[in-house]
Amino acid sequence: MIRIGVDFGGTKIEAAALDADGRFLERLREPNPGGYDAALVLLRSLIDRVEAKVGRAASVGVGLPGSVSPKTGVARNANTTWLNGRSFREDLAVALGRPVRVANDANCLALSEAVDGAGAGANVVFAVILGTGCGGGVTAGGRLIEGLNGIGGEWGHIPLPWPDGDDELPAPKCWCGQTGCLELYCSGTGFQDDYRRATGKSELGARIVELMRAGDAQASASFARYADRLGRALAVVCNIIDPDVIVLGGGMSNVAELYETLRPIIAGRIFSDVFETPIRQAVHGDSSGVRGAAWLWPAE
């Protein structure tokens, strides 16, 4: 069985064909054109070109930076805001002449890593994207837990737990309309914003990490705050679903110091005398989006 997965990102759209064992047969990537109709045209073109390369039609799954309402069928909660309110799944199905499956991009990360990545063989996997924004996904027994309302694992838009200090209170406003969301603190953007607020200087996350490793006190303090906030946020997840594995994806997952730093923070916050849950980096990295989207169609 050949599956096509699509990673619908804010700046690029990628389509890839995978064989039954999860090996890439073809991958194509183009810049996101920045408009709904143009994006549908590009998606059809990418999928047609991938299928021409592999020589046959395939199932299509798409990972979106938002989700599809189980009530209305329209896209919602996307930070690519021109997707919101549009019948994306149905419109793409009409364009392709076949059914399409759609899931949140963090759910696709979780599914990819649960099938044959950092969570392979585990029962309950919680995976998070720590990038421009942040989000989460949950799988159990290798299947997504999307929930009755289609928001299972929607971790980026819960409030930062146990807020403290002038840098966390009063909580800032999030683009979603709520205040104090994890996306403001635990994303790579949140890391950069914290450093800018503390120093008055704007730096990319990678540069702040370089400064931290060189012994810079302000960069080190910013990283410590970031890790503490992320640890608090993951502790809440552990108290609710107690996952077998926590998987980190996105740009901040590449910071090696994060993994051991998080363990005592989470252990000190959970309602347990033991914390044995492994925290692992996503095996498939930037490929998790297209891989998880492809796996939305299970083996026949």
Rosetta silent file (secondary structure, phi, psi, omega in degrees, C-alpha in Angstrom):
SEQUENCE: MIRIGVDFGGTKIEAAALDADGRFLERLREPNPGGYDAALVLLRSLIDRVEAKVGRAASVGVGLPGSVSPKTGVARNANTTWLNGRSFREDLAVALGRPVRVANDANCLALSEAVDGAGAGANVVFAVILGTGCGGGVTAGGRLIEGLNGIGGEWGHIPLPWPDGDDELPAPKCWCGQTGCLELYCSGTGFQDDYRRATGKSELGARIVELMRAGDAQASASFARYADRLGRALAVVCNIIDPDVIVLGGGMSNVAELYETLRPIIAGRIFSDVFETPIRQAVHGDSSGVRGAAWLWPAE
SCORE:     score description
SCORE:     0.000 S_00000001
   1 L     0.000  132.261  175.952    0.000    0.000    0.000 S_00000001
   2 L  -105.820  133.325  178.372    1.285    3.466   -0.912 S_00000001
   3 E  -121.150  145.379  172.510    0.217    6.455    1.175 S_00000001
   4 E  -111.202  130.093  173.795    0.723   10.160    0.540 S_00000001
   5 E  -112.961  144.069  178.558    1.181   12.507    3.452 S_00000001
   6 E  -123.767  128.177  173.685    0.994   16.293    3.219 S_00000001
   7 E  -103.432  106.487 -176.563    2.545   18.680    5.725 S_00000001
   8 E   -93.754   91.443 -177.699    0.662   21.962    5.341 S_00000001
   9 L   -94.701  167.697 -179.505    2.996   24.473    6.954 S_00000001
  10 L   -68.388  -29.780 -178.720    2.734   28.216    7.241 S_00000001
  11 L  -111.311  -20.416 -179.838    5.719   28.797    4.950 S_00000001
  12 E  -146.019  157.607  174.485    5.903   25.580    2.933 S_00000001
  13 E  -124.926  127.767 -178.977    3.761   22.660    1.817 S_00000001
  14 E  -121.982  138.025  173.588    5.328   19.235    1.433 S_00000001
  15 E  -123.149  138.121 -178.524    3.872   16.075   -0.086 S_00000001
  16 E  -143.845  143.299  175.203    5.529   12.680    0.219 S_00000001
  17 E  -102.225  132.424  178.492    4.722    9.117   -0.798 S_00000001
  18 E  -119.078  144.515  173.631    5.552    6.303    1.642 S_00000001
  19 L   -83.494 -177.275 -174.726    5.546    2.582    1.036 S_00000001
  20 L   -63.823  -21.130  179.523    3.950    0.077    3.415 S_00000001
  21 L   -97.365    6.371  177.283    7.098    0.020    5.563 S_00000001
  22 L    84.374   13.922  177.061    7.282    3.790    5.905 S_00000001
  23 L   -85.948  139.845  178.849   10.092    4.345    3.418 S_00000001
  24 E   -72.202  130.541  174.685    9.977    7.514    1.339 S_00000001
  25 E  -100.775  -32.301  179.998    9.375    6.900   -2.344 S_00000001
  26 E  -162.244  144.279  177.422    9.120   10.552   -3.394 S_00000001
  27 E  -139.962  134.460  176.209    9.077   13.967   -1.692 S_00000001
  28 E  -134.489  143.163 -178.256    8.211   17.386   -3.107 S_00000001
  29 E  -139.522  137.097  177.830    8.128   20.744   -1.333 S_00000001
  30 E  -137.736  154.912  174.488    6.960   24.189   -2.446 S_00000001
  31 E   -62.196  142.061  174.375    6.490   27.547   -0.691 S_00000001
  32 L   -66.509  126.179 -175.650    3.004   28.072    0.719 S_00000001
  33 L   -72.328  -11.368  173.519    1.368   30.580   -1.677 S_00000001
  34 L    84.140   15.419  177.497   -0.377   32.343    1.203 S_00000001
  35 L  -151.021  152.037 -171.075   -3.978   32.098   -0.002 S_00000001
  36 H   -63.560  -55.529 -176.314   -6.703   29.464    0.161 S_00000001
  37 H   -62.670  -42.418  179.351   -7.516   28.912   -3.503 S_00000001
  38 H   -64.321  -34.768  179.036   -3.865   29.024   -4.547 S_00000001
  39 H   -67.343  -39.058  177.033   -3.005   26.510   -1.819 S_00000001
  40 H   -63.265  -41.911  177.890   -5.618   24.053   -3.093 S_00000001
  41 H   -61.754  -44.593  179.633   -4.204   24.358   -6.615 S_00000001
  42 H   -63.899  -41.948  179.223   -0.685   23.762   -5.310 S_00000001
  43 H   -59.490  -46.338  178.647   -1.798   20.760   -3.239 S_00000001
  44 H   -60.830  -41.900  179.622   -3.386   19.100   -6.242 S_00000001
  45 H   -62.506  -46.068 -179.774   -0.259   19.775   -8.291 S_00000001
  46 H   -60.768  -45.904 -177.897    2.060   18.333   -5.627 S_00000001
  47 H   -66.785  -41.817  177.164   -0.063   15.211   -5.179 S_00000001
  48 H   -59.992  -42.610 -178.199   -0.410   14.692   -8.948 S_00000001
  49 H   -68.775  -38.803  177.189    3.357   15.010   -9.375 S_00000001
  50 H   -64.558  -44.741 -179.720    4.116   12.613   -6.527 S_00000001
  51 H   -65.646  -34.204  176.489    1.694   10.042   -7.915 S_00000001
  52 H   -63.685  -36.615  179.106    3.218   10.412  -11.375 S_00000001
  53 H   -68.261  -40.124 -176.493    6.630    9.603   -9.887 S_00000001
  54 H   -89.536  -11.439  172.205    5.417    6.487   -8.034 S_00000001
  55 L    83.485   16.926  177.948    3.186    5.374  -10.902 S_00000001
  56 L  -165.235  160.412  174.994   -0.117    4.980   -9.076 S_00000001
  57 L   -75.482  155.650 -176.648   -2.824    6.732   -7.094 S_00000001
  58 L  -143.710  165.529  172.533   -2.556    6.636   -3.308 S_00000001
  59 E   -68.414  154.224 -177.731   -4.459    7.547   -0.158 S_00000001
  60 E  -128.677  125.695  172.558   -3.985   11.158    0.985 S_00000001
  61 E  -123.825  145.585 -175.498   -3.671   12.456    4.532 S_00000001
  62 E  -129.355  132.353  172.185   -2.981   16.077    5.471 S_00000001
  63 E   -98.826  122.604 -177.270   -1.530   17.612    8.612 S_00000001
  64 E  -109.360  152.755  172.906   -2.882   21.121    9.251 S_00000001
  65 L   -81.815   47.610 -178.561   -1.750   23.849   11.663 S_00000001
  66 L  -176.384 -152.217  178.370   -5.262   23.689   13.146 S_00000001
  67 E  -149.139  172.644  178.625   -8.072   21.146   13.233 S_00000001
  68 E  -108.415  129.448  179.404  -11.379   20.266   11.601 S_00000001
  69 L   -67.150  127.328  176.933  -14.593   20.762   13.571 S_00000001
  70 L   -70.049  -14.267 -179.932  -16.461   17.460   13.998 S_00000001
  71 L   -87.410  -47.810 -174.287  -19.704   19.498   14.008 S_00000001
  72 L  -104.170  -20.677 -177.018  -19.320   21.694   10.936 S_00000001
  73 L    80.430    2.746 -179.023  -16.467   20.033    9.039 S_00000001
  74 L   -96.430  157.985  178.204  -14.675   23.360    8.586 S_00000001
  75 E   -71.963  146.325 -178.769  -11.121   24.189    9.579 S_00000001
  76 E  -150.106  166.201  171.889  -10.648   26.061   12.860 S_00000001
  77 L    62.083   16.824 -178.511   -7.947   27.110   15.342 S_00000001
  78 L   -87.152  132.129  174.073   -5.323   27.499   12.601 S_00000001
  79 L   -75.892  -12.055  162.271   -2.645   30.130   13.066 S_00000001
  80 L   -83.974   84.765 -160.351   -2.634   30.204    9.256 S_00000001
  81 H   -65.868  -22.270 -179.505   -5.834   32.135    9.764 S_00000001
  82 H   -73.144   -5.036  171.260   -7.104   32.107    6.169 S_00000001
  83 H   -80.701  -28.076 -173.692   -7.792   28.378    6.603 S_00000001
  84 L   -63.771  135.709  179.784  -10.278   29.016    9.393 S_00000001
  85 L    82.193    2.588 -179.011  -13.922   28.687    8.429 S_00000001
  86 L  -103.764  146.763  179.722  -13.102   26.939    5.145 S_00000001
  87 L   -83.855   64.962 -170.786  -14.258   23.442    4.165 S_00000001
  88 H   -60.357  -48.856 -176.208  -10.693   22.378    3.517 S_00000001
  89 H   -60.297  -46.645 -178.619  -11.136   18.609    3.734 S_00000001
  90 H   -69.118  -40.198 -179.037  -14.150   18.571    1.407 S_00000001
  91 H   -64.283  -40.575  178.484  -12.674   21.100   -1.014 S_00000001
  92 H   -69.968  -37.229  177.702   -9.457   19.096   -1.359 S_00000001
  93 H   -61.418  -40.586  177.638  -11.439   15.855   -1.737 S_00000001
  94 H   -65.366  -42.692 -178.910  -13.400   17.422   -4.602 S_00000001
  95 H   -63.068  -34.761 -177.262  -10.202   18.675   -6.235 S_00000001
  96 H   -93.215  -18.660 -178.153   -8.620   15.216   -6.026 S_00000001
  97 L    73.604   31.093  178.739  -11.750   13.157   -6.683 S_00000001
  98 L  -161.347  162.619  178.255  -11.248   10.956   -3.619 S_00000001
  99 L   -65.992  150.209  178.735  -11.641   11.026    0.180 S_00000001
 100 L  -131.016  140.442  173.867   -9.009   12.868    2.210 S_00000001
 101 E  -107.482  140.251 -174.185   -8.158   12.536    5.892 S_00000001
 102 E  -132.129  139.486  176.257   -7.049   15.587    7.861 S_00000001
 103 E  -146.074  162.614  174.504   -5.554   15.980   11.343 S_00000001
 104 E   -61.008  146.758 -176.467   -3.749   18.582   13.409 S_00000001
 105 H   -64.320  -34.272  176.767   -0.010   18.769   12.705 S_00000001
 106 H   -69.350  -33.529  174.199    0.910   17.927   16.319 S_00000001
 107 H   -63.732  -38.123  178.296   -1.369   14.892   16.097 S_00000001
 108 H   -64.769  -40.082  174.030    0.534   13.860   12.978 S_00000001
 109 H   -57.587  -49.052 -178.257    3.807   14.152   14.905 S_00000001
 110 H   -60.368  -43.762 -178.806    2.399   11.966   17.669 S_00000001
 111 H   -65.763  -44.696  178.676    1.118    9.349   15.222 S_00000001
 112 H   -57.539  -47.227 -176.925    4.371    9.243   13.267 S_00000001
 113 H   -73.481  -27.126  177.018    6.456    8.766   16.400 S_00000001
 114 H   -74.190  -35.496 -177.143    4.045    6.209   17.851 S_00000001
 115 H   -70.314  -53.165 -175.914    4.039    4.060   14.711 S_00000001
 116 H  -150.562   35.095 -179.635    7.779    3.754   14.109 S_00000001
 117 L  -124.633 -138.801 -174.617    9.578    6.533   15.965 S_00000001
 118 L   -67.052  -18.684  178.637   10.498    7.499   19.506 S_00000001
 119 L  -108.076   12.616 -178.521    7.243    6.060   20.868 S_00000001
 120 L   -59.428  131.946  179.056    7.220    2.807   18.887 S_00000001
 121 L    87.040  -10.760  178.782    5.989   -0.081   21.032 S_00000001
 122 L   -87.099  154.985  179.012    4.614    2.190   23.766 S_00000001
 123 L   -79.541  -66.482 -177.965    0.942    2.268   24.645 S_00000001
 124 E  -103.328  121.978 -179.594    0.264    5.943   25.459 S_00000001
 125 E  -119.585  128.216  172.000    2.440    8.520   23.678 S_00000001
 126 E  -113.604  122.995 -177.907    2.238   12.273   24.254 S_00000001
 127 E  -122.631  142.238  179.540    4.101   14.328   21.661 S_00000001
 128 E  -127.915  146.615  170.040    4.604   18.072   21.487 S_00000001
 129 E  -100.457  124.938  178.362    5.782   20.493   18.828 S_00000001
 130 E  -117.321   79.622 -176.041    8.014   23.219   20.245 S_00000001
 131 L  -129.470 -134.204  176.439    8.469   25.518   17.283 S_00000001
 132 L   -56.981  -42.201  170.144    7.010   28.814   16.110 S_00000001
 133 L  -118.272 -165.963  172.455    3.953   27.777   18.110 S_00000001
 134 E  -146.156  146.947  179.945    3.382   24.757   20.287 S_00000001
 135 E  -157.356  174.052 -177.596    0.847   21.977   20.314 S_00000001
 136 E  -141.521  163.883  176.639    0.408   18.396   21.384 S_00000001
 137 E  -146.863  152.651 -177.584   -1.024   15.077   20.322 S_00000001
 138 E  -127.491  135.786  170.486   -1.923   11.820   22.066 S_00000001
 139 E  -126.310  151.552  173.524   -1.945    8.265   20.805 S_00000001
 140 E  -136.998  127.072 -177.835   -2.981    5.046   22.523 S_00000001
 141 L    60.486   30.657  178.708   -2.230    1.674   21.024 S_00000001
 142 L    78.772   10.562  179.156   -0.825    3.385   17.928 S_00000001
 143 E  -123.426  146.100  179.252   -4.050    5.319   17.229 S_00000001
 144 E   -66.324  142.091  170.420   -4.824    8.999   17.646 S_00000001
 145 L  -107.327   94.266 -176.875   -7.023   10.126   20.521 S_00000001
 146 L   -92.632  -21.605  174.691   -8.769   13.113   18.982 S_00000001
 147 L    84.466  166.498 -176.816  -11.743   13.156   21.359 S_00000001
 148 L   -61.009  -36.677 -177.429  -15.439   13.877   21.005 S_00000001
 149 L   -99.445    5.001  176.994  -14.834   17.532   20.167 S_00000001
 150 L    73.820   24.152 -177.483  -11.729   16.931   18.069 S_00000001
 151 L  -124.035   19.246  178.316   -9.361   18.692   20.474 S_00000001
 152 L   -56.347  130.393  178.338   -7.577   15.764   22.149 S_00000001
 153 L    79.029    9.537 -176.158   -4.024   16.759   23.079 S_00000001
 154 L   -75.817   72.103 -168.022   -4.644   20.477   22.325 S_00000001
 155 H   -80.833  -26.937 -174.300   -1.962   21.376   24.851 S_00000001
 156 H   -69.464  -16.006 -176.519   -0.721   24.684   23.464 S_00000001
 157 H  -121.497   40.274  161.915   -3.861   26.531   24.490 S_00000001
 158 L  -108.926  157.210 -175.829   -4.177   25.631   28.128 S_00000001
 159 E   -74.548  151.321  174.764   -2.849   28.174   30.649 S_00000001
 160 L   -58.168  123.421 -178.862    0.646   28.004   32.095 S_00000001
 161 L   -77.745  152.203  177.440    0.279   26.122   35.408 S_00000001
 162 L    50.611   51.402 -179.334    1.485   27.524   38.728 S_00000001
 163 L   -65.215  149.677 -176.252    2.300   31.013   37.344 S_00000001
 164 L  -157.465  143.148  171.747    4.531   33.130   39.538 S_00000001
 165 L    88.083  165.495 -178.035    6.387   36.441   39.410 S_00000001
 166 L   -65.851  -23.326 -179.145    6.150   39.637   37.420 S_00000001
 167 L   -83.371   -4.594  178.621    7.279   37.885   34.229 S_00000001
 168 L  -123.358  -18.175  179.457    4.260   35.543   34.321 S_00000001
 169 L  -128.959  136.861   -5.203    1.551   37.640   35.991 S_00000001
 170 L   -68.589  150.866 -175.856   -0.607   39.212   34.783 S_00000001
 171 L   -68.301  137.406  178.474   -0.823   36.653   31.986 S_00000001
 172 L   -73.043  161.526  179.769   -0.417   38.035   28.449 S_00000001
 173 E   -81.207  136.700  177.250   -3.114   37.763   25.811 S_00000001
 174 L   -97.335  157.204  178.603   -2.839   34.954   23.259 S_00000001
 175 L   -60.645  -21.938 -178.157   -3.880   35.231   19.607 S_00000001
 176 L   -77.278  -10.200 -179.633   -6.607   32.652   20.337 S_00000001
 177 L   105.120  -15.896  176.922   -8.411   35.128   22.614 S_00000001
 178 L   -89.808 -179.940  177.924   -7.480   33.503   25.929 S_00000001
 179 E  -121.783  146.672  173.013   -4.730   34.608   28.307 S_00000001
 180 L    71.643   23.116 -177.842   -1.575   32.875   29.492 S_00000001
 181 E   -65.428  151.148  179.391   -1.584   30.029   26.946 S_00000001
 182 L   -57.162  -31.468 -179.130    1.392   27.674   26.836 S_00000001
 183 H   -56.963  -28.658  179.902    2.071   28.794   23.267 S_00000001
 184 H   -75.518  -18.253 -174.366    3.224   32.126   24.696 S_00000001
 185 H  -117.020  -40.271 -168.290    5.804   30.444   26.943 S_00000001
 186 H   -99.745   -5.144  174.131    6.743   26.971   25.669 S_00000001
 187 L   -78.699  167.577  172.736    7.149   27.611   21.954 S_00000001
 188 H   -62.518  -34.997  176.544   10.449   28.600   20.404 S_00000001
 189 H   -63.611  -40.174  177.414    8.889   32.028   19.893 S_00000001
 190 H   -62.483  -37.743  176.377    8.087   32.167   23.606 S_00000001
 191 H   -61.772  -46.403  179.523   11.736   31.404   24.418 S_00000001
 192 H   -65.706  -39.655 -179.419   12.890   34.257   22.186 S_00000001
 193 H   -65.122  -38.591  178.586   10.282   36.641   23.589 S_00000001
 194 H   -62.670  -44.170  179.292   11.386   35.914   27.149 S_00000001
 195 H   -63.265  -40.556  179.830   15.002   36.687   26.293 S_00000001
 196 H   -65.108  -41.390  179.445   13.983   39.915   24.549 S_00000001
 197 H   -64.225  -37.170 -176.765   11.914   41.052   27.519 S_00000001
 198 H   -77.605  -31.083 -171.819   14.786   40.336   29.911 S_00000001
 199 H  -115.070  -18.617 -173.322   17.604   41.846   27.847 S_00000001
 200 L    78.704    6.112 -178.293   16.040   44.247   25.373 S_00000001
 201 L  -115.548  140.191  177.878   17.790   42.305   22.589 S_00000001
 202 L   -99.329  121.355  177.699   16.176   40.214   19.856 S_00000001
 203 L  -136.395  151.023  171.713   17.950   36.952   19.068 S_00000001
 204 L   -69.863  155.256 -178.186   16.947   33.702   17.403 S_00000001
 205 H   -56.632  -40.751 -179.310   16.541   30.727   19.696 S_00000001
 206 H   -61.482  -37.368  179.309   19.628   28.995   18.317 S_00000001
 207 H   -69.922  -38.035  177.667   21.739   32.049   19.112 S_00000001
 208 H   -62.836  -40.144  177.363   20.387   32.254   22.671 S_00000001
 209 H   -64.447  -40.676  175.768   21.337   28.601   23.161 S_00000001
 210 H   -58.466  -44.989  179.235   24.837   29.347   21.833 S_00000001
 211 H   -63.375  -40.621  177.289   25.171   32.176   24.347 S_00000001
 212 H   -59.608  -46.171 -178.452   23.956   29.911   27.132 S_00000001
 213 H   -66.897  -23.224  177.346   26.569   27.286   26.243 S_00000001
 214 L   -86.368   -0.052  176.377   29.224   30.001   26.248 S_00000001
 215 L    95.254   10.136  179.820   28.286   30.877   29.828 S_00000001
 216 L   -66.426  126.154 -173.429   26.199   33.998   29.236 S_00000001
 217 H   -67.706  -41.141 -177.949   24.221   34.618   32.429 S_00000001
 218 H   -69.209  -40.164  176.741   21.171   36.207   30.798 S_00000001
 219 H   -65.339  -40.247  178.460   20.838   33.462   28.183 S_00000001
 220 H   -63.202  -40.846  179.336   21.256   30.822   30.888 S_00000001
 221 H   -66.240  -38.886  179.054   18.541   32.461   32.989 S_00000001
 222 H   -65.652  -41.578  177.167   16.191   32.595   30.008 S_00000001
 223 H   -64.162  -40.763  179.209   16.778   28.905   29.275 S_00000001
 224 H   -61.708  -41.338  177.066   16.172   28.036   32.931 S_00000001
 225 H   -64.795  -41.672  179.815   12.845   29.878   32.863 S_00000001
 226 H   -61.362  -48.756 -178.470   11.887   28.164   29.624 S_00000001
 227 H   -62.363  -39.393  179.521   12.699   24.689   30.963 S_00000001
 228 H   -63.930  -42.609  179.182   10.813   25.367   34.196 S_00000001
 229 H   -66.846  -43.101  177.703    7.702   26.460   32.319 S_00000001
 230 H   -63.710  -41.137  178.468    7.865   23.524   29.940 S_00000001
 231 H   -62.609  -42.032  177.033    8.378   21.136   32.857 S_00000001
 232 H   -61.127  -43.526 -178.096    5.349   22.532   34.675 S_00000001
 233 H   -64.995  -39.060  178.705    3.257   22.180   31.532 S_00000001
 234 H   -73.755  -29.123  177.333    4.326   18.563   30.983 S_00000001
 235 H   -61.917  -38.659  178.082    3.718   17.727   34.646 S_00000001
 236 H   -62.085  -41.756  177.694    0.035   18.565   34.169 S_00000001
 237 H   -61.190  -43.311 -179.997   -0.111   16.134   31.233 S_00000001
 238 H   -62.049  -38.042  178.544    1.518   13.440   33.352 S_00000001
 239 H   -67.346  -24.465 -177.015   -1.073   13.963   36.080 S_00000001
 240 H   -93.484  -49.293 -174.990   -3.901   13.513   33.561 S_00000001
 241 H  -117.094  -10.702  178.057   -2.809   10.739   31.187 S_00000001
 242 L    44.315   63.866 -173.144    0.503    9.499   32.666 S_00000001
 243 L   -65.899  156.249  175.797    2.010    8.698   29.241 S_00000001
 244 L   -75.494  -28.715 -179.925    4.469    5.878   28.647 S_00000001
 245 E  -145.649  140.936  168.850    6.650    8.211   26.549 S_00000001
 246 E  -110.581  127.401 -178.549    6.902   11.966   26.054 S_00000001
 247 E  -115.501  131.432  177.939    8.235   12.967   22.625 S_00000001
 248 E  -107.190  130.441  175.012    9.565   16.427   21.823 S_00000001
 249 E  -128.263  178.009 -177.001    9.551   17.794   18.280 S_00000001
 250 L    86.142  174.160 -173.083   10.109   21.187   16.682 S_00000001
 251 H   -57.720  -39.622 -178.211   13.145   23.441   16.837 S_00000001
 252 H   -69.926  -18.467  178.043   13.501   23.494   20.631 S_00000001
 253 H   -67.343  -13.751  179.270   13.647   19.685   20.698 S_00000001
 254 H   -83.246   -3.594  179.619   17.172   20.001   19.272 S_00000001
 255 L   -84.834  102.591 -171.963   18.460   21.566   22.504 S_00000001
 256 L   -60.466  -33.621 -177.322   20.165   18.567   24.110 S_00000001
 257 H   -64.296  -18.928 -174.215   20.331   20.151   27.564 S_00000001
 258 H   -65.347  -34.278 -168.661   16.552   20.218   27.743 S_00000001
 259 H   -68.372  -48.967  178.825   16.050   16.505   28.317 S_00000001
 260 H   -76.384  -28.643  177.950   17.869   16.040   31.608 S_00000001
 261 H   -64.093  -37.582 -176.557   16.897   19.518   32.799 S_00000001
 262 H   -68.780  -32.302 -170.597   13.203   18.666   32.467 S_00000001
 263 H   -57.317  -54.709 -179.138   13.272   15.472   34.529 S_00000001
 264 H   -66.559  -27.939  178.179   13.634   16.930   38.047 S_00000001
 265 H   -66.005  -48.078  179.006   11.246   19.777   37.203 S_00000001
 266 H   -64.740  -44.462 -178.730    8.488   17.366   36.167 S_00000001
 267 H   -58.804  -33.885 -178.989    9.257   15.016   39.070 S_00000001
 268 L   -78.565   -8.456 -176.296    8.873   17.873   41.522 S_00000001
 269 L  -113.058  -23.185 -176.049    5.441   18.822   40.204 S_00000001
 270 L   -77.882  159.466 -177.092    3.592   15.576   39.532 S_00000001
 271 L   -89.317   62.337 -175.841    1.331   13.931   42.104 S_00000001
 272 L  -157.179  157.586  176.025    3.578   10.889   42.487 S_00000001
 273 L   -92.924    2.595 -178.094    6.617    9.684   44.367 S_00000001
 274 L  -145.842  143.715  173.994    8.203    8.435   41.135 S_00000001
 275 L  -135.626  101.537 -176.706    8.756    9.758   37.606 S_00000001
 276 L  -108.332   -2.377 -173.515   10.060    7.103   35.220 S_00000001
 277 L   -64.596  123.713  176.542    8.611    8.394   31.946 S_00000001
 278 L   -70.141  142.999  174.578   11.268    8.718   29.231 S_00000001
 279 E  -113.730  116.444 -171.494   11.503   12.071   27.434 S_00000001
 280 E  -125.924  150.121  173.363   12.761   11.524   23.898 S_00000001
 281 E   -78.375  142.903  177.744   13.493   13.591   20.843 S_00000001
 282 L   -56.656  129.329 -178.449   11.353   12.857   17.791 S_00000001
 283 L   -68.035  -39.606 -171.577   13.176   10.302   15.644 S_00000001
 284 L   -92.423   -1.084  173.376   11.823   11.568   12.347 S_00000001
 285 H    52.323 -130.476 -177.985   12.373   15.279   12.980 S_00000001
 286 H   -66.256  -13.210  179.863   10.935   17.507   10.264 S_00000001
 287 H   -83.503   -9.130 -176.314    9.633   14.422    8.468 S_00000001
 288 H   -62.020  -32.550 -179.115    7.146   13.578   11.208 S_00000001
 289 H   -61.588  -52.877 -179.190    4.489   15.840    9.717 S_00000001
 290 H   -70.304  -34.209 -179.700    4.244   14.118    6.346 S_00000001
 291 H   -66.567  -47.246  179.510    4.793   10.683    7.869 S_00000001
 292 H   -64.104  -37.953  176.991    2.025   11.085   10.423 S_00000001
 293 H   -62.167  -40.746  177.317   -0.333   12.490    7.797 S_00000001
 294 H   -63.056  -39.340 -178.258    0.316    9.429    5.635 S_00000001
 295 L   -73.222   -3.682  174.342   -0.374    7.111    8.597 S_00000001
 296 L   -60.782  -21.194  173.892   -3.866    8.655    8.988 S_00000001
 297 L  -102.089  104.094 -179.879   -4.809    5.839    6.598 S_00000001
 298 L   -69.492  167.783  179.004   -4.083    2.578    8.465 S_00000001
 299 L   -61.064  140.583  179.860   -3.110   -0.622    6.690 S_00000001
 300 L   -78.534    0.000    0.000   -6.009   -2.283    4.914 S_00000001
